[in-house]
Amino acid sequence: ASLPCYSESNTDAQRGRGVFQRSIQALKDLNGVGYGVEGSGLTLDLMYNPGGAFLPPAQTNLEAAYRSELGDTYGIDFTRLITLTNMPIKRFADELHRTGKTEEYMKLLIENFNPAAANGVMCRDLVSVSWDGKMYDCDFNQQLDLPMPREKGDGGGGPLTVFDVDALSRLTGRRLAVDNHCFGCTAGA
């Protein structure tokens, strides 16, 4: 579940008026059927991303603040908090361009490259599939329509699809489709 902040004013400023209260109700409903509740075996991960052109704070500290605020104020439990850097794509890229901050933000991402973070990026063990079967290395590449590259032995032409692959093991060790937005997944803590 994506919840950009544990405060109503920050969440509504980023996502729109009323989003926070609807999100709180959805989280309560999920807790009500066991998601995020210790011992249930059902996980509930929350996603945080900053409300601007800066890196997220340390995940451990922010998770403690989320647990305190959401637990004490709303009685909400969750499994873990995942922090996500804003990707310089789509709406956020448009905002950076409008405000003249694209170069500054890209410099921030590059200067904060973290090799340890690169080991845990989603493109290393995730496959994202579009409605028509096209395969992508990550959700962000799917948003940009940057499909998995074909390699020798894949046959056919055009983007690689689920119809071209008979086993996920065939995807292990392949080249990844990368672009400047990938610095977002490798920046910071």
BELVENJO-V687448 format. One line per field, one symbol per residue. ss: DSSP state (a for helix, b for strand, c for the rest). A space follows every 10 residues. Layout:
BEGIN
ss=???
END
This chain:
BEGIN
ss=cbcccccaaa aaaaacccaa aaaaaaaaaa aacccccccc ccccbbbbbc ccccccccaa aaaaaaaaaa aaaacccccb bbbbccccca aaaaaaaacc caaaaaaaaa acbcaaaacc caaacccbbc cccbbbccaa aaaccccccc cccccccccc baaacccaaa acccccccca aaaaccbcc
END
